[in-house]
């Protein structure tokens, strides 16, 4: 009842009749549901987590595991998790939550606005005692997601402290595909990458990225756009980035998929992560009082 009352209050403040509303999602968690002539989409308040984007006349673009745990304080498996302020394990604290705290914290819904034929949702996460347990910085992160014919995501971090800070960030996007063994990523030919499945050995990409085994790569100094070609679903997904110097490509393959309790044993066949990131040696440095914004724009067309 308390959760429903909260949703009712949020709707009084933010609902756009016929376009956007706040609903009770899986596990009773609150989410913003967008339905326009251009697209349908969903974003959960916990983690500011986009879980769906479906352009009009198209199939769902994002992958979410059927075994995802829908619990407050637990990361959703799929969609677009926000990794911040570190990526993977925290180097100086192995007990810290993987991929940072942003994807499991409740974000504050700031606005839901009509933006032309699209809907723009803005959420805020600010430092507090709980974040400072893991990371001492004073900060304010703003996340804007525009649901329309394109899916646009803008993550802005402002350093409110008196000293410079360094952090990693990722829009850890899971894409739904027809068959991982037939899909490919174009646009990374000739780019160096760190192979996390091979002791972080640095290698050079030759041609398109093809997935034939467990894959976990950080591509360095990446171009502004790559394309995910999915011949089974007959579509090409464009991923255009701004202020993102690394691109992560990930698929768990057979053994790792079977080892994850919130991931189906065979789901690795229908997903791939192509992530807009700033990680490892290309992490972000932000001076006192300054801010950094990273953007991703997802588009789709027939292949």
C-alpha positions as CSV (number, residue, x, y, z in Angstrom):
1,X,0.0,0.0,0.0
2,X,2.8,2.4,0.8
3,X,4.5,1.8,-2.5
4,X,1.2,2.4,-4.4
5,X,0.6,5.6,-2.4
6,X,4.1,6.8,-3.5
7,X,3.3,5.9,-7.1
8,X,0.0,7.8,-6.8
9,X,1.9,10.9,-5.5
10,X,4.5,10.6,-8.3
11,X,1.7,10.5,-10.9
12,X,0.1,13.6,-9.4
13,X,3.4,15.4,-10.0
14,X,4.8,13.9,-13.2
15,X,2.1,12.1,-15.3
16,X,1.6,13.3,-18.8
17,X,-1.8,11.8,-19.7
18,X,-1.6,9.5,-22.7
19,X,2.2,9.8,-22.9
20,X,3.9,9.0,-19.6
21,X,2.9,7.6,-16.2
22,X,4.4,6.0,-13.1
23,X,3.4,2.4,-12.6
24,X,4.2,-0.4,-10.2
25,X,6.8,-2.5,-12.0
26,X,8.2,-6.0,-11.4
27,X,8.7,-6.7,-7.7
28,X,6.6,-3.6,-6.9
29,X,9.4,-1.3,-7.9
30,X,8.3,2.1,-9.4
31,X,8.9,2.8,-13.1
32,X,8.1,5.5,-15.6
33,X,6.2,4.0,-18.6
34,X,6.4,6.0,-21.8
35,X,4.0,5.4,-24.8
36,X,4.1,7.8,-27.7
37,X,3.5,7.6,-31.5
38,X,7.3,7.2,-31.9
39,X,8.2,4.6,-29.3
40,X,7.4,2.8,-26.0
41,X,9.8,2.6,-23.1
42,X,10.3,2.0,-19.4
43,X,12.8,3.3,-16.8
44,X,12.8,2.2,-13.2
45,X,13.5,4.6,-10.4
46,X,15.9,2.2,-8.6
47,X,19.1,2.5,-10.5
48,X,17.6,5.0,-13.0
49,X,17.5,1.7,-15.0
50,X,16.1,1.7,-18.6
51,X,14.6,-1.7,-19.2
52,X,12.7,-1.2,-22.5
53,X,12.8,0.7,-25.7
54,X,10.6,-0.3,-28.6
55,X,10.3,2.1,-31.5
56,X,7.0,2.1,-33.3
57,X,6.6,-0.8,-35.7
58,X,9.8,-2.5,-34.3
59,X,10.5,-5.3,-31.9
60,X,12.0,-4.7,-28.5
61,X,15.6,-3.5,-28.7
62,X,16.9,-4.2,-25.2
63,X,17.5,-7.5,-23.5
64,X,16.3,-8.2,-19.9
65,X,16.9,-11.7,-18.4
66,X,13.8,-13.7,-17.5
67,X,15.7,-14.6,-14.3
68,X,16.5,-11.0,-13.3
69,X,15.8,-10.4,-9.6
70,X,13.4,-7.5,-9.1
71,X,14.3,-6.4,-5.6
72,X,15.1,-3.0,-4.1
73,X,18.9,-2.7,-3.8
74,X,19.6,-5.5,-6.3
75,X,20.8,-4.7,-9.8
76,X,18.5,-5.6,-12.7
77,X,20.0,-8.0,-15.2
78,X,19.7,-6.4,-18.6
79,X,18.4,-3.1,-20.0
80,X,20.9,-0.3,-19.4
81,X,22.5,-0.4,-15.9
82,X,24.5,2.7,-14.9
83,X,28.0,1.7,-13.7
84,X,29.4,4.5,-11.5
85,X,31.8,5.5,-10.0
86,X,33.8,2.4,-10.8
87,X,33.5,-0.4,-13.4
88,X,33.8,-4.1,-12.5
89,X,35.4,-4.6,-9.1
90,X,36.7,-1.7,-7.1
91,X,40.5,-2.0,-7.2
92,X,41.2,-0.9,-3.6
93,X,38.2,-2.7,-2.0
94,X,37.1,-6.1,-3.2
95,X,34.1,-6.0,-0.9
96,X,32.6,-2.9,-2.6
97,X,29.6,-3.5,-4.8
98,X,30.5,-4.6,-8.4
99,X,30.1,-1.8,-11.0
100,X,29.6,0.8,-8.2
101,X,26.6,1.9,-6.3
102,X,24.6,3.9,-8.9
103,X,22.8,0.9,-10.4
104,X,21.4,-0.2,-7.0
105,X,20.5,3.2,-5.5
106,X,17.1,4.8,-5.7
107,X,17.4,7.9,-7.9
108,X,15.1,10.9,-7.5
109,X,12.7,11.6,-10.3
110,X,13.1,15.2,-11.2
111,X,10.9,15.7,-14.3
112,X,8.9,14.0,-17.1
113,X,8.5,16.3,-20.0
114,X,7.2,16.2,-23.6
115,X,10.1,16.8,-26.0
116,X,8.7,17.2,-29.5
117,X,7.4,13.7,-30.4
118,X,9.5,12.2,-27.6
119,X,9.4,12.1,-23.8
120,X,12.3,13.2,-21.6
121,X,12.8,11.7,-18.2
122,X,15.3,13.2,-15.8
123,X,16.6,11.6,-12.6
124,X,19.1,12.7,-10.0
125,X,21.6,10.9,-7.6
126,X,23.5,12.9,-5.1
127,X,26.3,12.0,-2.6
128,X,25.3,11.1,0.9
129,X,26.6,9.1,3.9
130,X,25.9,5.8,2.1
131,X,27.8,6.7,-1.1
132,X,30.7,8.1,1.0
133,X,31.0,4.8,2.7
134,X,32.4,3.6,-0.7
135,X,33.6,6.8,-2.4
136,X,34.4,10.0,-0.5
137,X,33.5,12.5,-3.3
138,X,30.8,15.1,-3.1
139,X,28.8,14.9,-6.4
140,X,25.6,15.3,-8.2
141,X,24.7,13.0,-11.1
142,X,21.9,13.9,-13.5
143,X,20.6,11.3,-16.0
144,X,18.4,12.3,-18.9
145,X,16.7,9.7,-21.1
146,X,14.8,10.7,-24.2
147,X,12.4,8.0,-25.5
148,X,11.5,8.5,-29.1
149,X,12.4,7.3,-32.5
150,X,16.0,7.3,-31.1
151,X,16.9,6.4,-27.5
152,X,19.1,9.1,-26.1
153,X,20.9,8.9,-22.8
154,X,22.9,11.7,-21.1
155,X,24.8,11.1,-17.9
156,X,26.2,14.2,-16.3
157,X,28.4,14.2,-13.2
158,X,29.2,17.4,-11.3
159,X,32.1,17.5,-8.8
160,X,30.8,19.4,-5.8
161,X,33.9,18.9,-3.8
162,X,37.1,21.1,-3.3
163,X,39.4,18.6,-5.0
164,X,39.6,16.8,-8.4
165,X,38.0,13.3,-8.6
166,X,38.6,10.4,-10.9
167,X,35.9,7.9,-11.8
168,X,34.8,5.2,-14.3
169,X,31.3,5.2,-15.9
170,X,29.3,3.0,-18.2
171,X,25.9,2.8,-19.8
172,X,26.1,-1.0,-19.8
173,X,23.6,-1.6,-22.6
174,X,22.2,-5.1,-23.2
175,X,20.9,-5.5,-26.8
176,X,18.4,-8.2,-27.7
177,X,19.5,-10.1,-30.8
178,X,18.4,-13.2,-32.8
179,X,21.6,-15.3,-32.7
180,X,24.9,-14.3,-31.1
181,X,26.8,-16.5,-33.5
182,X,25.5,-14.6,-36.5
183,X,25.5,-11.0,-35.1
184,X,28.6,-8.8,-35.5
185,X,29.8,-5.4,-34.4
186,X,31.1,-3.0,-37.1
187,X,33.3,0.1,-36.6
188,X,36.0,-1.2,-34.4
189,X,38.4,-2.5,-37.0
190,X,42.0,-1.5,-36.2
191,X,41.2,-0.5,-32.6
192,X,43.2,-1.7,-29.7
193,X,41.4,-3.5,-26.9
194,X,42.1,-5.1,-23.6
195,X,41.0,-8.7,-23.4
196,X,39.7,-9.4,-19.9
197,X,39.4,-13.1,-20.7
198,X,43.1,-13.3,-21.4
199,X,44.8,-11.6,-18.4
200,X,44.0,-8.2,-19.8
201,X,46.3,-8.7,-22.7
202,X,46.2,-5.8,-25.2
203,X,45.3,-6.8,-28.7
204,X,44.3,-5.3,-32.1
205,X,40.8,-5.8,-33.6
206,X,40.9,-7.2,-37.1
207,X,37.7,-6.7,-39.1
208,X,34.2,-6.9,-37.5
209,X,33.8,-8.2,-34.0
210,X,32.4,-11.7,-34.1
211,X,31.5,-13.6,-30.9
212,X,32.7,-17.2,-30.8
213,X,33.4,-17.6,-27.1
214,X,33.2,-15.7,-23.8
215,X,34.0,-12.1,-24.7
216,X,34.9,-9.3,-22.4
217,X,36.8,-6.5,-24.2
218,X,37.5,-2.8,-23.5
219,X,38.1,-1.1,-26.8
220,X,40.4,2.0,-26.3
221,X,40.0,5.4,-28.0
222,X,37.0,4.3,-29.9
223,X,35.3,6.2,-32.6
224,X,32.0,8.1,-32.1
225,X,29.8,5.4,-33.5
226,X,29.6,1.6,-34.0
227,X,26.9,-0.6,-35.5
228,X,25.4,-3.9,-34.3
229,X,24.4,-6.0,-37.3
230,X,21.7,-8.6,-36.6
231,X,20.8,-10.6,-39.7
232,X,18.4,-12.9,-37.9
233,X,16.2,-10.0,-36.7
234,X,16.9,-8.1,-39.9
235,X,18.1,-4.9,-38.3
236,X,21.1,-2.7,-37.8
237,X,21.4,-0.9,-34.4
238,X,23.5,2.3,-34.4
239,X,25.3,3.2,-31.2
240,X,26.7,6.8,-31.3
241,X,28.7,8.1,-28.4
242,X,29.9,11.5,-27.2
243,X,32.6,12.0,-24.6
244,X,33.1,8.3,-24.4
245,X,36.6,7.1,-25.0
246,X,36.1,3.3,-24.5
247,X,33.6,0.8,-25.8
248,X,33.0,-2.5,-23.9
249,X,31.7,-5.6,-25.7
250,X,30.5,-8.4,-23.5
251,X,28.9,-11.8,-23.9
252,X,29.2,-14.4,-21.1
253,X,28.9,-17.5,-23.4
254,X,28.0,-20.9,-22.0
255,X,29.9,-21.4,-18.7
256,X,29.6,-18.0,-17.2
257,X,25.9,-17.8,-18.2
258,X,25.3,-21.1,-16.3
259,X,27.1,-19.7,-13.3
260,X,25.0,-16.6,-12.9
261,X,21.8,-17.1,-10.8
262,X,20.0,-14.1,-12.4
263,X,20.7,-15.2,-16.0
264,X,19.2,-18.0,-18.0
265,X,21.5,-20.8,-19.1
266,X,20.7,-20.3,-22.8
267,X,20.1,-16.5,-22.8
268,X,23.6,-15.8,-23.9
269,X,22.5,-16.7,-27.4
270,X,20.0,-13.7,-27.6
271,X,22.1,-10.9,-26.1
272,X,25.2,-8.8,-26.5
273,X,26.4,-5.8,-24.5
274,X,27.9,-2.9,-26.5
275,X,28.6,-0.3,-23.9
276,X,29.2,3.4,-23.9
277,X,32.0,3.8,-21.3
278,X,35.0,5.6,-19.8
279,X,36.9,2.9,-18.0
280,X,40.4,1.7,-16.9
281,X,43.3,3.9,-18.1
282,X,40.7,6.1,-19.8
283,X,38.7,6.9,-16.7
284,X,37.4,10.5,-16.2
285,X,39.1,13.3,-14.3
286,X,36.9,16.2,-13.2
287,X,38.2,19.2,-11.4
288,X,36.6,20.9,-8.4
289,X,33.3,22.5,-9.3
290,X,33.5,21.1,-12.9
291,X,31.3,18.6,-14.6
292,X,31.5,15.9,-17.3
293,X,28.7,14.6,-19.6
294,X,28.7,11.3,-21.5
295,X,26.1,10.7,-24.1
296,X,24.8,7.7,-26.1
297,X,22.3,7.6,-28.9
298,X,20.7,4.4,-30.0
299,X,19.0,4.1,-33.4
300,X,17.7,1.3,-35.5
301,X,17.1,0.5,-39.2
302,X,16.6,-2.5,-41.4
303,X,19.8,-4.4,-42.3
